[in-house]
């Protein structure tokens, strides 16, 4: 799992009343350090408000212009006073904007919650704010003291076991992963020349959105989609919709217990390895290495490479999600080198640091 750090068009759009100046939020720079610290400590309240408004699809209700809190409450089945109070809080953060008469309008931030925009993030917000995901942070001290996921302590099972046993949670997760794949897909499509590989396998590729986009841009390529059967079982509709189903072999399997399909020219692991601790990540790499065998196939790991020291890098935030929820981790360049070596690979070249990177690897 991951969050897009790139600025997108929806974040730069003017507000719905046509004025960029109308979009504003409270600047905390004028408050004391203690007050600022308390704002950080209250962050869970802000995220809960954004989650609730996303769940109720408030942004979709405002695409045709501002509406009152009462109109919105009637449309989504909410209590008017409670909804107004949440919208007022969100407006303080720049998510929606309050106008006269308790009316609210979209802002560039709020447009990311719309369901009709291809680069929206609503599904990812719904995952982050869901009870099963966010509840793990109540056990963050368990992670701090043991190095193990707070999720396991809170639920008595791993995140992945929970998804298998709770299909509704699995659907929320899969929707979020499709959203993230859509947002990151364009970035990687612009950075990697996939046409070099006649047959490409996307290992842990979900429903196949990323693989489909690669094949759409490269009509002479074929693909193999490999993921859990309950995920690949839903891939057919997406692949057919994007008119690539006849060029994709869909294989259901578990990369810890089942062999990865052999005979491909390249294998992609996109935002997969960060979900797992080192021993599990090495096991995945070795499965791919077995599939490559004596061929000259390449491995493309599409992940973040954490920047050193105090350099700003949102991967350092995501790394806490990995620690507390999934048990995985974001890795710096030295950690990536060590992991890849243990899995039977070596880097072809040095990747970008502090960014979504392409770690192109060859078998060692």
ZIVENPE-V159682 format. One record per pair of residues at least 24 apart in sequence whose C-alpha atoms are under 10 Angstrom apart, sorted by sequence separation. I is the first residue (numbers start at 1). J is the second residue. If there is no record, write none. Layout:
i=[I,I]
j=[J,J]
//
This chain:
i=[181,185,186,189,194,195,197,198,199,200,201,202,203,204,206,207,208,222,223,224,225,226,227,228,229,256,260,267,306,307,308,340,58,181,185,189,193,195,196,197,198,199,200,201,202,203,206,207,219,222,223,224,225,226,227,228,229,256,267,305,306,307,308,133,181,184,185,188,195,197,205,206,207,208,209,212,213,216,221,222,223,224,225,226,227,228,257,260,261,262,266,304,305,306,307,333,132,178,181,182,183,186,194,204,205,206,207,208,212,215,216,220,221,222,223,224,225,226,227,228,256,257,260,261,262,264,265,303,304,305,306,177,178,181,182,185,186,189,204,206,207,208,211,212,215,216,219,226,227,255,256,259,260,262,263,264,273,303,304,305,306,58,69,177,178,181,185,206,207,209,212,213,215,226,255,256,258,259,260,261,262,263,272,273,274,304,305,306,53,66,68,132,177,178,179,180,181,205,207,208,209,212,214,215,254,255,256,257,260,261,262,263,265,266,267,268,269,270,271,272,273,274,305,306,52,66,67,68,72,132,175,178,182,207,208,212,213,255,256,259,260,261,262,264,265,266,267,268,269,270,271,272,305,66,67,68,69,70,71,72,174,175,177,178,207,212,215,255,259,260,263,264,265,266,267,268,269,270,271,304,53,66,68,69,70,174,209,211,212,215,227,255,262,264,265,266,267,268,269,270,271,303,49,52,53,62,67,68,69,226,263,264,265,266,267,268,269,270,67,68,69,212,226,49,50,59,66,67,68,133,212,224,225,49,50,53,59,66,67,68,132,208,211,224,48,49,58,65,66,67,131,224,316,50,65,66,67,130,301,315,46,49,50,65,66,133,208,224,313,314,315,49,64,65,223,313,314,315,53,62,63,64,127,130,208,222,223,312,313,46,47,50,62,63,127,130,207,223,224,225,311,45,46,61,62,127,128,223,274,275,50,59,61,127,128,274,277,307,308,16,46,58,59,60,126,127,275,276,277,299,305,306,307,308,16,46,59,126,127,201,275,276,281,298,299,300,304,305,306,307,16,17,58,59,62,63,124,127,128,199,200,201,202,203,204,274,275,280,281,299,304,305,306,307,16,17,62,123,124,126,127,199,201,204,277,278,299,304,305,306,16,60,123,124,126,127,203,204,275,276,277,278,298,304,305,306,59,60,63,123,124,125,203,204,275,276,277,278,304,305,306,58,59,62,123,124,203,274,275,276,277,303,304,305,59,60,61,63,122,123,124,274,275,276,277,278,303,304,305,59,60,122,123,124,274,275,276,285,286,289,290,302,303,304,305,58,59,60,121,123,124,273,274,275,285,288,289,302,303,304,54,57,58,59,60,123,124,272,273,274,282,285,286,287,288,289,301,302,303,53,57,122,123,174,203,211,273,274,278,282,285,286,287,288,300,301,302,54,55,57,121,203,273,278,281,282,285,286,300,301,302,54,120,121,201,271,281,282,283,284,285,286,300,301,50,53,54,119,120,170,171,201,210,278,279,282,283,285,299,300,301,54,118,119,121,170,201,278,281,282,299,300,51,120,121,201,281,282,298,299,300,50,59,119,120,167,200,201,205,279,298,299,118,119,199,200,201,202,203,204,205,278,279,297,298,299,25,26,27,57,118,119,199,200,201,202,203,204,205,278,297,298,25,26,27,164,198,199,200,201,202,203,204,205,273,296,297,24,25,26,54,55,197,198,199,200,201,202,203,204,205,296,23,24,25,26,54,55,197,198,199,200,201,202,204,295,24,25,53,54,196,197,203,204,294,24,25,55,196,197,292,293,23,24,25,51,54,55,292,23,24,25,50,51,54,194,23,24,51,52,53,289,290,23,51,52,55,289,22,50,51,54,55,288,289,50,51,22,48,51,52,47,48,51,52,50,51,16,48,49,204,15,16,47,48,203,15,23,47,48,188,23,24,23,22,23,44,185,203,271,23,48,184,20,47,184,201,17,20,270,16,17,181,15,16,17,44,181,269,15,16,180,14,15,16,268,14,15,44,267,13,14,15,177,266,267,12,13,15,16,266,11,12,13,15,266,10,11,12,200,10,11,13,199,200,201,202,9,10,11,200,10,11,197,10,11,197,10,9,8,194,10,10,192,10,9,10,8,8,188,160,4,3,184,3,2,3,1,148,159,160,159,160,191,192,158,159,191,158,159,188,192,158,187,188,187,188,149,150,153,154,1,149,151,152,184,1,3,149,150,151,152,2,3,149,150,151,152,1,2,4,8,148,149,150,151,152,1,3,4,147,148,149,150,151,3,4,6,143,147,148,149,150,2,3,5,6,148,149,1,2,4,5,144,148,149,1,3,4,140,143,144,147,148,3,6,140,143,2,142,143,4,137,140,141,137,140,143,136,139,140,138,139,134,137,133,136,137,136,134,135,136,133,134,133,128,132,133,1,2,1,2,1,1,2,1,2,1,2,2,5,5,4,5,3,4,3,2,3,3,2,1,2,2,1,2,1,1,1,2,6,5,6,5,4]
j=[205,209,210,213,218,219,221,222,223,224,225,226,227,228,230,231,232,246,247,248,249,250,251,252,253,280,284,291,330,331,332,364,83,206,210,214,218,220,221,222,223,224,225,226,227,228,231,232,244,247,248,249,250,251,252,253,254,281,292,330,331,332,333,159,207,210,211,214,221,223,231,232,233,234,235,238,239,242,247,248,249,250,251,252,253,254,283,286,287,288,292,330,331,332,333,359,159,205,208,209,210,213,221,231,232,233,234,235,239,242,243,247,248,249,250,251,252,253,254,255,283,284,287,288,289,291,292,330,331,332,333,205,206,209,210,213,214,217,232,234,235,236,239,240,243,244,247,254,255,283,284,287,288,290,291,292,301,331,332,333,334,87,98,206,207,210,214,235,236,238,241,242,244,255,284,285,287,288,289,290,291,292,301,302,303,333,334,335,83,96,98,162,207,208,209,210,211,235,237,238,239,242,244,245,284,285,286,287,290,291,292,293,295,296,297,298,299,300,301,302,303,304,335,336,83,97,98,99,103,163,206,209,213,238,239,243,244,286,287,290,291,292,293,295,296,297,298,299,300,301,302,303,336,98,99,100,101,102,103,104,206,207,209,210,239,244,247,287,291,292,295,296,297,298,299,300,301,302,303,336,86,99,101,102,103,207,242,244,245,248,260,288,295,297,298,299,300,301,302,303,304,336,83,86,87,96,101,102,103,260,297,298,299,300,301,302,303,304,102,103,104,247,261,85,86,95,102,103,104,169,248,260,261,86,87,90,96,103,104,105,169,245,248,261,86,87,96,103,104,105,169,262,354,89,104,105,106,169,340,354,86,89,90,105,106,173,248,264,353,354,355,90,105,106,264,354,355,356,95,104,105,106,169,172,250,264,265,354,355,89,90,93,105,106,170,173,250,266,267,268,354,89,90,105,106,171,172,267,318,319,95,104,106,172,173,319,322,352,353,62,92,104,105,106,172,173,321,322,323,345,351,352,353,354,63,93,106,173,174,248,322,323,328,345,346,347,351,352,353,354,64,65,106,107,110,111,172,175,176,247,248,249,250,251,252,322,323,328,329,347,352,353,354,355,65,66,111,172,173,175,176,248,250,253,326,327,348,353,354,355,66,110,173,174,176,177,253,254,325,326,327,328,348,354,355,356,110,111,114,174,175,176,254,255,326,327,328,329,355,356,357,110,111,114,175,176,255,326,327,328,329,355,356,357,112,113,114,116,175,176,177,327,328,329,330,331,356,357,358,113,114,176,177,178,328,329,330,339,340,343,344,356,357,358,359,113,114,115,176,178,179,328,329,330,340,343,344,357,358,359,110,113,114,115,116,179,180,328,329,330,338,341,342,343,344,345,357,358,359,110,114,179,180,231,260,268,330,331,335,339,342,343,344,345,357,358,359,112,113,115,179,261,331,336,339,340,343,344,358,359,360,113,179,180,260,330,340,341,342,343,344,345,359,360,110,113,114,179,180,230,231,261,270,338,339,342,343,345,359,360,361,115,179,180,182,231,262,339,342,343,360,361,113,182,183,263,343,344,360,361,362,113,122,182,183,230,263,264,268,342,361,362,182,183,263,264,265,266,267,268,269,342,343,361,362,363,90,91,92,122,183,184,264,265,266,267,268,269,270,343,362,363,91,92,93,230,264,265,266,267,268,269,270,271,339,362,363,91,92,93,121,122,264,265,266,267,268,269,270,271,272,363,91,92,93,94,122,123,265,266,267,268,269,270,272,363,93,94,122,123,265,266,272,273,363,94,95,125,266,267,362,363,94,95,96,122,125,126,363,95,96,97,122,123,126,266,96,97,124,125,126,362,363,97,125,126,129,363,97,125,126,129,130,363,364,126,127,99,125,128,129,125,126,129,130,129,130,96,128,129,284,96,97,128,129,284,97,105,129,130,270,106,107,107,107,108,129,270,288,356,109,134,270,107,134,271,288,105,108,358,105,106,270,105,106,107,134,271,359,106,107,271,106,107,108,360,107,108,137,360,107,108,109,271,360,361,107,108,110,111,361,107,108,109,111,362,107,108,109,297,108,109,111,297,298,299,300,108,109,110,299,110,111,297,111,112,298,112,112,112,300,117,118,300,119,119,120,119,120,302,275,121,121,302,124,124,125,124,277,324,325,325,326,357,358,325,326,358,326,327,356,360,327,356,357,357,358,320,321,324,325,173,321,323,324,356,174,176,322,323,324,325,176,177,323,324,325,326,176,177,179,183,323,324,325,326,327,177,179,180,323,324,325,326,327,180,181,183,320,324,325,326,327,180,181,183,184,326,327,180,181,183,184,323,327,328,181,183,184,320,323,324,327,328,184,187,321,324,184,324,325,187,320,323,324,321,324,327,321,324,325,324,325,321,324,321,324,325,325,324,325,326,324,325,325,321,325,326,270,271,271,272,272,273,274,274,275,275,303,304,313,314,314,315,314,315,315,315,317,318,318,318,319,321,321,322,322,326,328,330,355,355,356,356,356]
//
